[in-house]
Amino acid sequence: MKTCPLFEFDPALPAVIEPRRNSAPEVPQNSVICFFQDVIDDLCRRGLLTQIALKRTEIGEHPIYEMKSEFGRLAVFHPGVGAPLSALLLEQVIALGCTRFVACGGAGSLLANYRPGGIVVPTSAVRDEGTSYHYLPFRKRALASRQCVGAIEAVLQRHGVAYKLGKTWTTDALYRETPAKVARRRSQRCLTVEMEAAALFAVAAFRKVQLGQILYTGDDVSGATWRHNSWRGMKSVRERLFFLAAEACLMVGKDHGDC
């Protein structure tokens, strides 16, 4: 039987093409990966974000911003949608000098009757996509950074935010989340389904940086019928998640005992 190319993991460095540092000014070491373009646009309108770098792909421009707060400086960027683009942009931001990341995004719920807007902190991701296999051997798990998970939990507990801790399912194929696959992932104790976590965790592990994620549950795919739940209208949830991610990111590597 022929070997699947995805199983041909090669850890060699450098690759033929490597992300290169450009002429951008020094970027903060801490960065929020924000999947919410509406939140980023609002922060720009409020003067809270300043563009410090710009990346380009065939779909357009990808700004990298800086946000200053009383707790420190943060880079902020939208990673696009899907594992390949998110991994590519994460690579480029790592090359700029960022080493600690917390991502905030939305996900489909695999938990029956879990409320829309509920918070989930992934500790690992089922690798049902292609990108992570270029960063980790196929037998290894895609894990969130323990330091990031610890910082996220500390912040959520400090603010009295209820959350669930567990596994997420990362898939490339939004329209191939079949009932059988959903049942299988539920039996594996996956809490959510999304399209990027496994790749982000794998890139971070390969590049030896720290990365964690906070998700909010939107649509419900736990049953035979999809429930949309109008989850893109949860603006207040999305904005709050961003600021929780920012606070957690600035705490990574620090003592959480006082939180």
KEPALO-87894 format. One record per residue (C-alpha): x, y, z; residue in three letters; residue number from 1. Coordinates in steps of 0.25 Angstrom, whole numbers. Layout:
# residues N
<atom><x>X</x><y>Y</y><z>Z</z><resn>ALA</resn><resi>NUM</resi></atom>
...
***
This chain:
# residues 259
<atom><x>0</x><y>0</y><z>0</z><resn>MET</resn><resi>1</resi></atom>
<atom><x>5</x><y>14</y><z>-4</z><resn>LYS</resn><resi>2</resi></atom>
<atom><x>8</x><y>23</y><z>8</z><resn>THR</resn><resi>3</resi></atom>
<atom><x>-1</x><y>35</y><z>9</z><resn>CYS</resn><resi>4</resi></atom>
<atom><x>8</x><y>48</y><z>6</z><resn>PRO</resn><resi>5</resi></atom>
<atom><x>2</x><y>54</y><z>19</z><resn>LEU</resn><resi>6</resi></atom>
<atom><x>10</x><y>44</y><z>27</z><resn>PHE</resn><resi>7</resi></atom>
<atom><x>23</x><y>48</y><z>21</z><resn>GLU</resn><resi>8</resi></atom>
<atom><x>27</x><y>57</y><z>32</z><resn>PHE</resn><resi>9</resi></atom>
<atom><x>40</x><y>64</y><z>30</z><resn>ASP</resn><resi>10</resi></atom>
<atom><x>46</x><y>72</y><z>42</z><resn>PRO</resn><resi>11</resi></atom>
<atom><x>57</x><y>78</y><z>33</z><resn>ALA</resn><resi>12</resi></atom>
<atom><x>61</x><y>92</y><z>35</z><resn>LEU</resn><resi>13</resi></atom>
<atom><x>62</x><y>101</y><z>27</z><resn>PRO</resn><resi>14</resi></atom>
<atom><x>51</x><y>98</y><z>17</z><resn>ALA</resn><resi>15</resi></atom>
<atom><x>52</x><y>103</y><z>3</z><resn>VAL</resn><resi>16</resi></atom>
<atom><x>44</x><y>115</y><z>7</z><resn>ILE</resn><resi>17</resi></atom>
<atom><x>45</x><y>121</y><z>21</z><resn>GLU</resn><resi>18</resi></atom>
<atom><x>37</x><y>133</y><z>27</z><resn>PRO</resn><resi>19</resi></atom>
<atom><x>46</x><y>145</y><z>27</z><resn>ARG</resn><resi>20</resi></atom>
<atom><x>46</x><y>157</y><z>36</z><resn>ARG</resn><resi>21</resi></atom>
<atom><x>43</x><y>170</y><z>29</z><resn>ASN</resn><resi>22</resi></atom>
<atom><x>46</x><y>184</y><z>32</z><resn>SER</resn><resi>23</resi></atom>
<atom><x>35</x><y>185</y><z>42</z><resn>ALA</resn><resi>24</resi></atom>
<atom><x>38</x><y>192</y><z>55</z><resn>PRO</resn><resi>25</resi></atom>
<atom><x>40</x><y>183</y><z>67</z><resn>GLU</resn><resi>26</resi></atom>
<atom><x>27</x><y>175</y><z>70</z><resn>VAL</resn><resi>27</resi></atom>
<atom><x>22</x><y>171</y><z>84</z><resn>PRO</resn><resi>28</resi></atom>
<atom><x>25</x><y>157</y><z>88</z><resn>GLN</resn><resi>29</resi></atom>
<atom><x>11</x><y>155</y><z>92</z><resn>ASN</resn><resi>30</resi></atom>
<atom><x>0</x><y>154</y><z>81</z><resn>SER</resn><resi>31</resi></atom>
<atom><x>-15</x><y>152</y><z>81</z><resn>VAL</resn><resi>32</resi></atom>
<atom><x>-20</x><y>144</y><z>69</z><resn>ILE</resn><resi>33</resi></atom>
<atom><x>-34</x><y>150</y><z>66</z><resn>CYS</resn><resi>34</resi></atom>
<atom><x>-43</x><y>142</y><z>57</z><resn>PHE</resn><resi>35</resi></atom>
<atom><x>-54</x><y>154</y><z>59</z><resn>PHE</resn><resi>36</resi></atom>
<atom><x>-52</x><y>164</y><z>48</z><resn>GLN</resn><resi>37</resi></atom>
<atom><x>-63</x><y>172</y><z>53</z><resn>ASP</resn><resi>38</resi></atom>
<atom><x>-56</x><y>174</y><z>67</z><resn>VAL</resn><resi>39</resi></atom>
<atom><x>-43</x><y>178</y><z>60</z><resn>ILE</resn><resi>40</resi></atom>
<atom><x>-50</x><y>188</y><z>51</z><resn>ASP</resn><resi>41</resi></atom>
<atom><x>-57</x><y>194</y><z>64</z><resn>ASP</resn><resi>42</resi></atom>
<atom><x>-44</x><y>195</y><z>71</z><resn>LEU</resn><resi>43</resi></atom>
<atom><x>-38</x><y>202</y><z>60</z><resn>CYS</resn><resi>44</resi></atom>
<atom><x>-49</x><y>212</y><z>59</z><resn>ARG</resn><resi>45</resi></atom>
<atom><x>-47</x><y>214</y><z>74</z><resn>ARG</resn><resi>46</resi></atom>
<atom><x>-33</x><y>217</y><z>72</z><resn>GLY</resn><resi>47</resi></atom>
<atom><x>-28</x><y>205</y><z>80</z><resn>LEU</resn><resi>48</resi></atom>
<atom><x>-20</x><y>198</y><z>69</z><resn>LEU</resn><resi>49</resi></atom>
<atom><x>-8</x><y>204</y><z>61</z><resn>THR</resn><resi>50</resi></atom>
<atom><x>-4</x><y>196</y><z>49</z><resn>GLN</resn><resi>51</resi></atom>
<atom><x>11</x><y>192</y><z>50</z><resn>ILE</resn><resi>52</resi></atom>
<atom><x>13</x><y>183</y><z>39</z><resn>ALA</resn><resi>53</resi></atom>
<atom><x>6</x><y>178</y><z>26</z><resn>LEU</resn><resi>54</resi></atom>
<atom><x>6</x><y>164</y><z>20</z><resn>LYS</resn><resi>55</resi></atom>
<atom><x>0</x><y>161</y><z>6</z><resn>ARG</resn><resi>56</resi></atom>
<atom><x>-6</x><y>148</y><z>0</z><resn>THR</resn><resi>57</resi></atom>
<atom><x>-14</x><y>146</y><z>-13</z><resn>GLU</resn><resi>58</resi></atom>
<atom><x>-27</x><y>149</y><z>-5</z><resn>ILE</resn><resi>59</resi></atom>
<atom><x>-22</x><y>163</y><z>-1</z><resn>GLY</resn><resi>60</resi></atom>
<atom><x>-15</x><y>170</y><z>11</z><resn>GLU</resn><resi>61</resi></atom>
<atom><x>-13</x><y>165</y><z>25</z><resn>HIS</resn><resi>62</resi></atom>
<atom><x>-10</x><y>176</y><z>35</z><resn>PRO</resn><resi>63</resi></atom>
<atom><x>-2</x><y>173</y><z>48</z><resn>ILE</resn><resi>64</resi></atom>
<atom><x>-6</x><y>183</y><z>59</z><resn>TYR</resn><resi>65</resi></atom>
<atom><x>-1</x><y>187</y><z>72</z><resn>GLU</resn><resi>66</resi></atom>
<atom><x>-10</x><y>190</y><z>84</z><resn>MET</resn><resi>67</resi></atom>
<atom><x>-4</x><y>197</y><z>97</z><resn>LYS</resn><resi>68</resi></atom>
<atom><x>-11</x><y>195</y><z>110</z><resn>SER</resn><resi>69</resi></atom>
<atom><x>-7</x><y>198</y><z>125</z><resn>GLU</resn><resi>70</resi></atom>
<atom><x>-3</x><y>183</y><z>125</z><resn>PHE</resn><resi>71</resi></atom>
<atom><x>7</x><y>183</y><z>113</z><resn>GLY</resn><resi>72</resi></atom>
<atom><x>8</x><y>183</y><z>98</z><resn>ARG</resn><resi>73</resi></atom>
<atom><x>1</x><y>173</y><z>89</z><resn>LEU</resn><resi>74</resi></atom>
<atom><x>1</x><y>170</y><z>74</z><resn>ALA</resn><resi>75</resi></atom>
<atom><x>-13</x><y>167</y><z>68</z><resn>VAL</resn><resi>76</resi></atom>
<atom><x>-16</x><y>160</y><z>55</z><resn>PHE</resn><resi>77</resi></atom>
<atom><x>-27</x><y>153</y><z>48</z><resn>HIS</resn><resi>78</resi></atom>
<atom><x>-21</x><y>139</y><z>43</z><resn>PRO</resn><resi>79</resi></atom>
<atom><x>-31</x><y>137</y><z>32</z><resn>GLY</resn><resi>80</resi></atom>
<atom><x>-41</x><y>125</y><z>31</z><resn>VAL</resn><resi>81</resi></atom>
<atom><x>-36</x><y>111</y><z>30</z><resn>GLY</resn><resi>82</resi></atom>
<atom><x>-23</x><y>103</y><z>35</z><resn>ALA</resn><resi>83</resi></atom>
<atom><x>-14</x><y>107</y><z>23</z><resn>PRO</resn><resi>84</resi></atom>
<atom><x>-15</x><y>122</y><z>23</z><resn>LEU</resn><resi>85</resi></atom>
<atom><x>-16</x><y>122</y><z>38</z><resn>SER</resn><resi>86</resi></atom>
<atom><x>-3</x><y>114</y><z>39</z><resn>ALA</resn><resi>87</resi></atom>
<atom><x>4</x><y>123</y><z>28</z><resn>LEU</resn><resi>88</resi></atom>
<atom><x>1</x><y>136</y><z>35</z><resn>LEU</resn><resi>89</resi></atom>
<atom><x>5</x><y>130</y><z>49</z><resn>LEU</resn><resi>90</resi></atom>
<atom><x>18</x><y>126</y><z>43</z><resn>GLU</resn><resi>91</resi></atom>
<atom><x>20</x><y>141</y><z>38</z><resn>GLN</resn><resi>92</resi></atom>
<atom><x>16</x><y>147</y><z>51</z><resn>VAL</resn><resi>93</resi></atom>
<atom><x>26</x><y>138</y><z>58</z><resn>ILE</resn><resi>94</resi></atom>
<atom><x>37</x><y>142</y><z>49</z><resn>ALA</resn><resi>95</resi></atom>
<atom><x>34</x><y>156</y><z>53</z><resn>LEU</resn><resi>96</resi></atom>
<atom><x>37</x><y>153</y><z>67</z><resn>GLY</resn><resi>97</resi></atom>
<atom><x>24</x><y>149</y><z>74</z><resn>CYS</resn><resi>98</resi></atom>
<atom><x>26</x><y>137</y><z>84</z><resn>THR</resn><resi>99</resi></atom>
<atom><x>13</x><y>136</y><z>92</z><resn>ARG</resn><resi>100</resi></atom>
<atom><x>0</x><y>135</y><z>86</z><resn>PHE</resn><resi>101</resi></atom>
<atom><x>-15</x><y>134</y><z>90</z><resn>VAL</resn><resi>102</resi></atom>
<atom><x>-25</x><y>132</y><z>79</z><resn>ALA</resn><resi>103</resi></atom>
<atom><x>-40</x><y>135</y><z>81</z><resn>CYS</resn><resi>104</resi></atom>
<atom><x>-50</x><y>130</y><z>71</z><resn>GLY</resn><resi>105</resi></atom>
<atom><x>-64</x><y>123</y><z>70</z><resn>GLY</resn><resi>106</resi></atom>
<atom><x>-67</x><y>108</y><z>68</z><resn>ALA</resn><resi>107</resi></atom>
<atom><x>-79</x><y>99</y><z>66</z><resn>GLY</resn><resi>108</resi></atom>
<atom><x>-83</x><y>92</y><z>78</z><resn>SER</resn><resi>109</resi></atom>
<atom><x>-83</x><y>77</y><z>79</z><resn>LEU</resn><resi>110</resi></atom>
<atom><x>-90</x><y>78</y><z>93</z><resn>LEU</resn><resi>111</resi></atom>
<atom><x>-105</x><y>75</y><z>93</z><resn>ALA</resn><resi>112</resi></atom>
<atom><x>-112</x><y>87</y><z>100</z><resn>ASN</resn><resi>113</resi></atom>
<atom><x>-99</x><y>95</y><z>102</z><resn>TYR</resn><resi>114</resi></atom>
<atom><x>-103</x><y>110</y><z>101</z><resn>ARG</resn><resi>115</resi></atom>
<atom><x>-99</x><y>118</y><z>90</z><resn>PRO</resn><resi>116</resi></atom>
<atom><x>-88</x><y>127</y><z>94</z><resn>GLY</resn><resi>117</resi></atom>
<atom><x>-82</x><y>117</y><z>104</z><resn>GLY</resn><resi>118</resi></atom>
<atom><x>-67</x><y>117</y><z>106</z><resn>ILE</resn><resi>119</resi></atom>
<atom><x>-58</x><y>106</y><z>103</z><resn>VAL</resn><resi>120</resi></atom>
<atom><x>-43</x><y>105</y><z>105</z><resn>VAL</resn><resi>121</resi></atom>
<atom><x>-37</x><y>94</y><z>96</z><resn>PRO</resn><resi>122</resi></atom>
<atom><x>-25</x><y>86</y><z>102</z><resn>THR</resn><resi>123</resi></atom>
<atom><x>-23</x><y>78</y><z>89</z><resn>SER</resn><resi>124</resi></atom>
<atom><x>-29</x><y>77</y><z>75</z><resn>ALA</resn><resi>125</resi></atom>
<atom><x>-33</x><y>65</y><z>67</z><resn>VAL</resn><resi>126</resi></atom>
<atom><x>-25</x><y>66</y><z>54</z><resn>ARG</resn><resi>127</resi></atom>
<atom><x>-35</x><y>64</y><z>43</z><resn>ASP</resn><resi>128</resi></atom>
<atom><x>-28</x><y>74</y><z>34</z><resn>GLU</resn><resi>129</resi></atom>
<atom><x>-16</x><y>74</y><z>26</z><resn>GLY</resn><resi>130</resi></atom>
<atom><x>-7</x><y>86</y><z>30</z><resn>THR</resn><resi>131</resi></atom>
<atom><x>-3</x><y>80</y><z>44</z><resn>SER</resn><resi>132</resi></atom>
<atom><x>3</x><y>68</y><z>38</z><resn>TYR</resn><resi>133</resi></atom>
<atom><x>14</x><y>77</y><z>32</z><resn>HIS</resn><resi>134</resi></atom>
<atom><x>18</x><y>81</y><z>46</z><resn>TYR</resn><resi>135</resi></atom>
<atom><x>16</x><y>69</y><z>55</z><resn>LEU</resn><resi>136</resi></atom>
<atom><x>17</x><y>54</y><z>52</z><resn>PRO</resn><resi>137</resi></atom>
<atom><x>4</x><y>48</y><z>50</z><resn>PHE</resn><resi>138</resi></atom>
<atom><x>4</x><y>40</y><z>63</z><resn>ARG</resn><resi>139</resi></atom>
<atom><x>6</x><y>52</y><z>71</z><resn>LYS</resn><resi>140</resi></atom>
<atom><x>-5</x><y>60</y><z>77</z><resn>ARG</resn><resi>141</resi></atom>
<atom><x>-7</x><y>75</y><z>75</z><resn>ALA</resn><resi>142</resi></atom>
<atom><x>-7</x><y>81</y><z>88</z><resn>LEU</resn><resi>143</resi></atom>
<atom><x>-9</x><y>95</y><z>93</z><resn>ALA</resn><resi>144</resi></atom>
<atom><x>2</x><y>101</y><z>102</z><resn>SER</resn><resi>145</resi></atom>
<atom><x>1</x><y>98</y><z>117</z><resn>ARG</resn><resi>146</resi></atom>
<atom><x>5</x><y>112</y><z>120</z><resn>GLN</resn><resi>147</resi></atom>
<atom><x>-5</x><y>118</y><z>111</z><resn>CYS</resn><resi>148</resi></atom>
<atom><x>-16</x><y>109</y><z>116</z><resn>VAL</resn><resi>149</resi></atom>
<atom><x>-12</x><y>112</y><z>131</z><resn>GLY</resn><resi>150</resi></atom>
<atom><x>-13</x><y>127</y><z>128</z><resn>ALA</resn><resi>151</resi></atom>
<atom><x>-26</x><y>126</y><z>121</z><resn>ILE</resn><resi>152</resi></atom>
<atom><x>-32</x><y>118</y><z>132</z><resn>GLU</resn><resi>153</resi></atom>
<atom><x>-27</x><y>128</y><z>142</z><resn>ALA</resn><resi>154</resi></atom>
<atom><x>-33</x><y>140</y><z>135</z><resn>VAL</resn><resi>155</resi></atom>
<atom><x>-46</x><y>133</y><z>133</z><resn>LEU</resn><resi>156</resi></atom>
<atom><x>-47</x><y>129</y><z>148</z><resn>GLN</resn><resi>157</resi></atom>
<atom><x>-43</x><y>144</y><z>152</z><resn>ARG</resn><resi>158</resi></atom>
<atom><x>-55</x><y>149</y><z>144</z><resn>HIS</resn><resi>159</resi></atom>
<atom><x>-64</x><y>139</y><z>148</z><resn>GLY</resn><resi>160</resi></atom>
<atom><x>-66</x><y>133</y><z>134</z><resn>VAL</resn><resi>161</resi></atom>
<atom><x>-72</x><y>119</y><z>133</z><resn>ALA</resn><resi>162</resi></atom>
<atom><x>-64</x><y>110</y><z>123</z><resn>TYR</resn><resi>163</resi></atom>
<atom><x>-62</x><y>96</y><z>119</z><resn>LYS</resn><resi>164</resi></atom>
<atom><x>-48</x><y>90</y><z>117</z><resn>LEU</resn><resi>165</resi></atom>
<atom><x>-45</x><y>79</y><z>107</z><resn>GLY</resn><resi>166</resi></atom>
<atom><x>-43</x><y>75</y><z>93</z><resn>LYS</resn><resi>167</resi></atom>
<atom><x>-47</x><y>81</y><z>80</z><resn>THR</resn><resi>168</resi></atom>
<atom><x>-49</x><y>75</y><z>66</z><resn>TRP</resn><resi>169</resi></atom>
<atom><x>-41</x><y>82</y><z>54</z><resn>THR</resn><resi>170</resi></atom>
<atom><x>-46</x><y>80</y><z>40</z><resn>THR</resn><resi>171</resi></atom>
<atom><x>-44</x><y>85</y><z>27</z><resn>ASP</resn><resi>172</resi></atom>
<atom><x>-57</x><y>82</y><z>21</z><resn>ALA</resn><resi>173</resi></atom>
<atom><x>-69</x><y>90</y><z>27</z><resn>LEU</resn><resi>174</resi></atom>
<atom><x>-79</x><y>83</y><z>18</z><resn>TYR</resn><resi>175</resi></atom>
<atom><x>-74</x><y>69</y><z>22</z><resn>ARG</resn><resi>176</resi></atom>
<atom><x>-77</x><y>69</y><z>37</z><resn>GLU</resn><resi>177</resi></atom>
<atom><x>-86</x><y>56</y><z>35</z><resn>THR</resn><resi>178</resi></atom>
<atom><x>-95</x><y>50</y><z>46</z><resn>PRO</resn><resi>179</resi></atom>
<atom><x>-85</x><y>38</y><z>47</z><resn>ALA</resn><resi>180</resi></atom>
<atom><x>-73</x><y>47</y><z>48</z><resn>LYS</resn><resi>181</resi></atom>
<atom><x>-80</x><y>56</y><z>58</z><resn>VAL</resn><resi>182</resi></atom>
<atom><x>-84</x><y>44</y><z>66</z><resn>ALA</resn><resi>183</resi></atom>
<atom><x>-70</x><y>39</y><z>66</z><resn>ARG</resn><resi>184</resi></atom>
<atom><x>-64</x><y>52</y><z>71</z><resn>ARG</resn><resi>185</resi></atom>
<atom><x>-74</x><y>52</y><z>82</z><resn>ARG</resn><resi>186</resi></atom>
<atom><x>-70</x><y>38</y><z>86</z><resn>SER</resn><resi>187</resi></atom>
<atom><x>-56</x><y>44</y><z>86</z><resn>GLN</resn><resi>188</resi></atom>
<atom><x>-60</x><y>55</y><z>96</z><resn>ARG</resn><resi>189</resi></atom>
<atom><x>-58</x><y>66</y><z>86</z><resn>CYS</resn><resi>190</resi></atom>
<atom><x>-66</x><y>79</y><z>91</z><resn>LEU</resn><resi>191</resi></atom>
<atom><x>-65</x><y>87</y><z>78</z><resn>THR</resn><resi>192</resi></atom>
<atom><x>-62</x><y>87</y><z>64</z><resn>VAL</resn><resi>193</resi></atom>
<atom><x>-55</x><y>98</y><z>56</z><resn>GLU</resn><resi>194</resi></atom>
<atom><x>-44</x><y>99</y><z>45</z><resn>MET</resn><resi>195</resi></atom>
<atom><x>-31</x><y>104</y><z>51</z><resn>GLU</resn><resi>196</resi></atom>
<atom><x>-27</x><y>100</y><z>65</z><resn>ALA</resn><resi>197</resi></atom>
<atom><x>-19</x><y>87</y><z>61</z><resn>ALA</resn><resi>198</resi></atom>
<atom><x>-11</x><y>95</y><z>51</z><resn>ALA</resn><resi>199</resi></atom>
<atom><x>-8</x><y>106</y><z>61</z><resn>LEU</resn><resi>200</resi></atom>
<atom><x>-4</x><y>97</y><z>72</z><resn>PHE</resn><resi>201</resi></atom>
<atom><x>5</x><y>89</y><z>62</z><resn>ALA</resn><resi>202</resi></atom>
<atom><x>12</x><y>101</y><z>57</z><resn>VAL</resn><resi>203</resi></atom>
<atom><x>14</x><y>107</y><z>71</z><resn>ALA</resn><resi>204</resi></atom>
<atom><x>20</x><y>93</y><z>75</z><resn>ALA</resn><resi>205</resi></atom>
<atom><x>29</x><y>93</y><z>63</z><resn>PHE</resn><resi>206</resi></atom>
<atom><x>34</x><y>107</y><z>64</z><resn>ARG</resn><resi>207</resi></atom>
<atom><x>35</x><y>106</y><z>80</z><resn>LYS</resn><resi>208</resi></atom>
<atom><x>26</x><y>117</y><z>83</z><resn>VAL</resn><resi>209</resi></atom>
<atom><x>14</x><y>117</y><z>93</z><resn>GLN</resn><resi>210</resi></atom>
<atom><x>0</x><y>117</y><z>88</z><resn>LEU</resn><resi>211</resi></atom>
<atom><x>-14</x><y>115</y><z>94</z><resn>GLY</resn><resi>212</resi></atom>
<atom><x>-28</x><y>118</y><z>90</z><resn>GLN</resn><resi>213</resi></atom>
<atom><x>-42</x><y>122</y><z>95</z><resn>ILE</resn><resi>214</resi></atom>
<atom><x>-54</x><y>118</y><z>87</z><resn>LEU</resn><resi>215</resi></atom>
<atom><x>-69</x><y>122</y><z>88</z><resn>TYR</resn><resi>216</resi></atom>
<atom><x>-79</x><y>112</y><z>84</z><resn>THR</resn><resi>217</resi></atom>
<atom><x>-88</x><y>117</y><z>73</z><resn>GLY</resn><resi>218</resi></atom>
<atom><x>-96</x><y>108</y><z>64</z><resn>ASP</resn><resi>219</resi></atom>
<atom><x>-100</x><y>94</y><z>69</z><resn>ASP</resn><resi>220</resi></atom>
<atom><x>-96</x><y>82</y><z>61</z><resn>VAL</resn><resi>221</resi></atom>
<atom><x>-98</x><y>72</y><z>72</z><resn>SER</resn><resi>222</resi></atom>
<atom><x>-111</x><y>66</y><z>67</z><resn>GLY</resn><resi>223</resi></atom>
<atom><x>-116</x><y>61</y><z>53</z><resn>ALA</resn><resi>224</resi></atom>
<atom><x>-121</x><y>76</y><z>50</z><resn>THR</resn><resi>225</resi></atom>
<atom><x>-112</x><y>88</y><z>49</z><resn>TRP</resn><resi>226</resi></atom>
<atom><x>-116</x><y>99</y><z>58</z><resn>ARG</resn><resi>227</resi></atom>
<atom><x>-110</x><y>113</y><z>54</z><resn>HIS</resn><resi>228</resi></atom>
<atom><x>-113</x><y>120</y><z>66</z><resn>ASN</resn><resi>229</resi></atom>
<atom><x>-110</x><y>134</y><z>59</z><resn>SER</resn><resi>230</resi></atom>
<atom><x>-96</x><y>133</y><z>65</z><resn>TRP</resn><resi>231</resi></atom>
<atom><x>-90</x><y>144</y><z>57</z><resn>ARG</resn><resi>232</resi></atom>
<atom><x>-99</x><y>154</y><z>64</z><resn>GLY</resn><resi>233</resi></atom>
<atom><x>-92</x><y>151</y><z>77</z><resn>MET</resn><resi>234</resi></atom>
<atom><x>-84</x><y>164</y><z>77</z><resn>LYS</resn><resi>235</resi></atom>
<atom><x>-83</x><y>166</y><z>92</z><resn>SER</resn><resi>236</resi></atom>
<atom><x>-78</x><y>152</y><z>94</z><resn>VAL</resn><resi>237</resi></atom>
<atom><x>-68</x><y>153</y><z>83</z><resn>ARG</resn><resi>238</resi></atom>
<atom><x>-62</x><y>166</y><z>88</z><resn>GLU</resn><resi>239</resi></atom>
<atom><x>-62</x><y>161</y><z>102</z><resn>ARG</resn><resi>240</resi></atom>
<atom><x>-54</x><y>149</y><z>97</z><resn>LEU</resn><resi>241</resi></atom>
<atom><x>-44</x><y>158</y><z>91</z><resn>PHE</resn><resi>242</resi></atom>
<atom><x>-41</x><y>165</y><z>104</z><resn>PHE</resn><resi>243</resi></atom>
<atom><x>-41</x><y>152</y><z>112</z><resn>LEU</resn><resi>244</resi></atom>
<atom><x>-31</x><y>147</y><z>102</z><resn>ALA</resn><resi>245</resi></atom>
<atom><x>-22</x><y>159</y><z>102</z><resn>ALA</resn><resi>246</resi></atom>
<atom><x>-22</x><y>159</y><z>117</z><resn>GLU</resn><resi>247</resi></atom>
<atom><x>-18</x><y>144</y><z>117</z><resn>ALA</resn><resi>248</resi></atom>
<atom><x>-7</x><y>146</y><z>107</z><resn>CYS</resn><resi>249</resi></atom>
<atom><x>-1</x><y>157</y><z>115</z><resn>LEU</resn><resi>250</resi></atom>
<atom><x>0</x><y>147</y><z>127</z><resn>MET</resn><resi>251</resi></atom>
<atom><x>6</x><y>136</y><z>119</z><resn>VAL</resn><resi>252</resi></atom>
<atom><x>19</x><y>132</y><z>127</z><resn>GLY</resn><resi>253</resi></atom>
<atom><x>15</x><y>140</y><z>139</z><resn>LYS</resn><resi>254</resi></atom>
<atom><x>11</x><y>135</y><z>153</z><resn>ASP</resn><resi>255</resi></atom>
<atom><x>-4</x><y>133</y><z>153</z><resn>HIS</resn><resi>256</resi></atom>
<atom><x>-5</x><y>131</y><z>168</z><resn>GLY</resn><resi>257</resi></atom>
<atom><x>-11</x><y>145</y><z>170</z><resn>ASP</resn><resi>258</resi></atom>
<atom><x>-22</x><y>143</y><z>159</z><resn>CYS</resn><resi>259</resi></atom>
***
